[in-house]
Amino acid sequence: MRNFLVIAIAFVTLLSCSKPKGYIVKGEIKGKENGLIKLMKYADGKWIAEDSANIVKGKFELKGKADLPELRVISIPPQTVVAQFFAENGSLSLTAYMDSLSITEVQGSKANDEFSILKKELKNISRETQGLQQKYNLARQSGNEDAMKRAQIDYEAMMGNQKVYVKNFVRQHPKSTVSPLIVLSQLAQKMTAHELDTLIAFLDPSISASIYVSELKKMAESIRITDIGAQAADFTQNTPEGTPLALSSLRGKIVLIDFWASWCAPCRKANPGVVAIYNTFKNKGFDILGVSLDREKGAWVKAIADDQLTWHHVSDLKYFQNEAAVKYGINSIPSTILLDKAGNIIGKNLSPEELTKKLTELMP
């Protein structure tokens, strides 16, 4: 029995010693003999350095740790990105090229093999969609409406093919962290909460701790909050005068929540059209709550006056960390959400024509 225990302990020790505690990237930069190189990881909403080293005669060595395969970037200061790859604990061999990020070669990682296949196919699709965009532009310049329609139909079909390809990739690679990352970058912004839930359900529990799965779940919840028919989440922020104003205080009216900022050129360009719509319907039960993503109160107040925005305005002056914007999953502006009198969401990012039509139906 004693001999058996000794053997068993030795076996467990061997297993624990053989499990990689991190990863080592041994690489070469084609076109760069010497200099500083950095290994960057994405955390807390920004890229931070995980390791750095000196390039010696084109060669370098970097180290890091990844509990699950995660995307990493190799850059040469001040900001030249020369490679992107999936970090996976173990030994990796990488060849990068100063003049071409897209042809980075990585060996020693299953996740990178999957990533390479995916990038190649998406690159082919991108090449075709760009060609169709050129066809459309040429047809428009020549005034050929039939050719424009054909190019538009083909373009939409190609974008549909891309969506199908990504979904199929997820279904075929449920244990790969490449799957949730590619959904985040290619599809998530255009999907409903239900569609995201369905794709997340295909993912294997073994990657549930991945940061990309966590981000997908957060995005699904954000989208769910703004789904058509959902009750709009309440929030309270201060007006320019410093008075707290709650969204729920506007119940009983048709309300447009308008996320904007004084520094946002597209927002300022759209404001005259919003003013015209507001003036047409304000006496019929229509109201607007402007939520500013400004950081400086002076600039915010000046823009309200300059653009003659005579509706309600609130802000916490936290930029894109504005608590209402975070709650509603707002990551670009201008962005609008239309509510009915009970506070239910009935429209999102409607064009001026669509908004006018909707308001005419609701308030003839």
N, C-alpha and C positions, 0 to 999 in steps of 0.2 A: 504493500500500500504506500509506504514511504517513497519508494522509487517512482510509483505512478504519479504521486503529487509533485515530485521534482520535475518529472517530464512535462506534466500539465502546466506547471508554473512557467517553465522554460518556453513552452509553446505560446502561452499568452503573451509573454514578454517579447517573443519574436514578432508576433502579430502587431503589438503596439509599436515596436520599433520600426516596422516596415511601412506603417501608415504615414504618408507624407503629411507634414505639419504645415506646409506652405508650398509655394511654387518658386521656381527659379527660371528666369528667362535669359537664355544665352543667345545673343543676337548679333546681327551685323546690319549696319546702315550703308547702303550703296549710295555713294555721292557725298559722304561725310566722314572725314578722317579722324577729326578730334573735336572735343567740345563736351558740354554738359547735356545729359539726357535725363528726362523725368518720366516716372511711371505714375499715371494719374488714375484715380478712382472717383466715382460719383457718389457723393454723400451729402445729406442735408441740403440738397438743392444746388450743389456746386461741385466742380471738379477740384479735388485736392490731391497733393502729392503723397503717394504711398511709399515711394523710394526714388532715389536719384543715383546717378553714377557718371563717371567720365568715359567718354568714347576714346578708345585707344586704337589707332590704325583701323578705324571702322568697326571695331568690336566693342561689345558692352555686356554687362551682366546686371540684372535687376531682380529683386526679390519682393515677395508679398505673400498674402494669405487670402484665400477665398473659401468660405465654408461650402458654398455652392458655386458652380461656374458663373462668373460675372464679367461683364464687359470692362475692359481696361483700355486706356489710351496711352501711347508713348509720344512724348512731345520733346521738341528741342526749343529751349527758351529763345526769344520771348514767348512765341506762341505757335510755332510750326508743328502741326500734328503729322507725324510720319507713319503711324500705325495704329490700328485698332484690332483688338483680339479678345477672345474669351480666356480669362485667367482661370486655370484649373489646377489644383494642387498637384505638384509633381514637377517634372523637368520638361521645359518647353524650349523649342528651337524656333527662332524668329528671324526672318530676313525682311528688312524694310527698305524702301527706296525714297530718297529725298524728293524726287519729282513725281511720285505717284503713290498716293495713299491706297488706291483700290487694289493694287497687286501685292499686298503684304502676304508673305508666305509663313505659315505656322505649322509646326509638327509637334506631336506629343499630346494632343488634346482632341477628344471626341467632339466636344462642343464646338471647337473651331472647324472641324471637318463639316459639321452640320451648318455652321454659320457661313462657310465658304460656298456651299451648294446653294444656300438661300440667297446670298448676295449675288451670285452669278445669274440666277433666274430673275431676280428683281431688276438687275441691271439690264437684262434683255428686254423685260417688259417696259422699263423706263425709256430705253432707246426707241422702242416702237411708239410709245405714247408721245415722245418728243417729235417723232416723224409725223404723226397725225396732227399734232399742234401746228407744225409748219405747213402742212397741207391746208389746214383750216385758215391760217393767216394769209396764205397765198390766194386762196379762194375768196376771202373777204376783200383783199386788196383789188382783185379783179372784178368783184361784184358778182361772182358765180354762186348764187344761193343754193343751187342743187349740190354743188361740190362741197359747200359749207355744211349742208345737212348731212351728207354722206360721211364727211370727216368727223362731225360731231357724234354721229351714231357709232362709228368705229372707235372713237376715243372712249365713249362711255362703255362700250363693250370690253375694251382693253382694261379699263379700270375695274370692271366687274371681274375679269379674269384674274387680275391681281388679288382682289379680295378673296376669290375662290381658292387661289393658290396658297395664300397665307393660312386660310382656314384648314385646308387639307394638310399643310405642313404641321399645324398644331395637332391635328388628329393623328398624324403619323409619328410625331415626336412628343408624346405626352410627358416623357421624363426629362426632356431637355429644357434648360432655362432659356435657350434661344427662343423657344416658342412664345412665352409671355412677353419677352422683350420686343419681338417683331410685331406682336399685336399692339403693344404700346406705341410703337413708332409708325406703324402703317395703317392701323384700322381703328383704334379705340376712339379717336375723336369723332368718328362718323358712325359709331355704333350706338344702339339703344342699350339700356341697362340689361334688358333680357338677353340680347345677343352676347353681351360681355359675360353674363352669368353662364350662358351655355358653353362658351369657349373655356371659361375658367374651370367648369365641371369636367372637361376633357383632360385637364392637367393632372398628372400623377401626384398623390400625397407626398411623395418623396421630395418634391420641389416646392412644397407649400410655404417653406420659410424663405424662398427667394424674394429679394427686394422687388423683382418685377411682378411677381404674383401679388404682393402686397399693394403695389401701385395700381394694378388692374382692379383689385377689389375696391380701393379707395375711389378710383375713377367711376366704377359702376355705381357706387353709392352717391357720388356727386351727380352723375347723370340721372339717377333715380329721383333725386330731389327735384330735378327740373323736367321730369317727364311730363308730357301733355296729360292733363287730368289730375296731376298731383297737387296737393295743397302746398302753396308756397310757404317755405320756412320763414318764420318771422325774425326780424332783427331790429335793433334800435341803434341809431348813431346820431351824432350831433349835427345840427344845422350850422350854417356859417355864423349865426348869432350865438351858438353854444347851447341851444335848446335841444334836448333829446327828442327824437321823432321816430316812432315805431311804424314799420310797414303796415301792421294790422290796424293802425289808426285811420287808414285810408279805405277800409272795407266799406262796401256800399257803392263804390265807384269802379269803373274799368280803369285799371292802373297799368302803366308801362314802367317797369323798372329799367332804367337806362344806366348801364355801367360805362363810364367815360372818364376823361381826364383832360386838364388844360393843355398838357404836353402832347396829347394824341392827335396828330394831324387828321387822320380819317374821321375821328370823332368831331373835330371842329368843322370839317368839311360837310358832315352830315347834319350839323345842328340847324342850319336854316330850314331844311326840309322838315325836321322834327318840330320846329317852331310853327311852321305853317299848319301842320297836322294838329298840333295842340290848340292853336287859335280857332281852327274849324270845329273842334269837338269839345272844347273845355266847358262850354255851357250846357252840354248834353250828358254830363256825368263821366267825363274822361279826365284822368289826372296822370301826372308823371312824377316819379320819384327818381331824381338823378343821384347816383351813387358814384362819387368821384374817387379815382385811384391816385389822386394827387398826394404829394408829400409836403407841399408848401401852401399854407392857407392863402397867402396873398395872391399867388398865381391862380388858385382855384376861384376865389371870389372875383378876381378881375375877369376871368373867362366867362363867368356867369353874367356879369354886367355887359361885357363886350358883345357877347352872342345873344343877349336879350332873352335869357332862359328864365322865364317868369314862373316856373313851377317849383315844387319842393326839391331841396337839395340836402344831402347828408354826406359825411365822410368821417373816417377816423384817421385820415392822413397817413396811412400805412402802405401806400403804393399797392403792389400786387398781393401784399399780405393783408389787405383790407378784409376784415372779418366777414363781411357780407359776401365779398367776392370769393373768398375761400370756401364759405359755406355753399355757395352756388356753383363751385367748380369753374369759376371764370379765369381763363388763362390768356385771353386776348380781348382787346376792346377796339371799337365799340361792340357791345353785346347787350341785347335787350330781351326782356321776358314780359309777356303780356298776361295780365290776370283778369279774371272775371270779377263780378261784384262780391262773390263769396271768397275770393282769394285763391281760386284754383287757376293753374297754369293753362292757358288756352293758345299760346303762341310763343315762338322763340325766334329771335333774329329775323323778324319779318322785314321785307323790303318796304320802302315808303308806299309803294303801290299796294302791296299785300296788307300792310297795316291800315291804310285808308279803306280798303275793301272790307276788312274785318270790322272796323269801327262803324262803317256804314251799315253793315248787317246788324250789328248789335245796337246801334243808336241811330236809326233812320231819321 
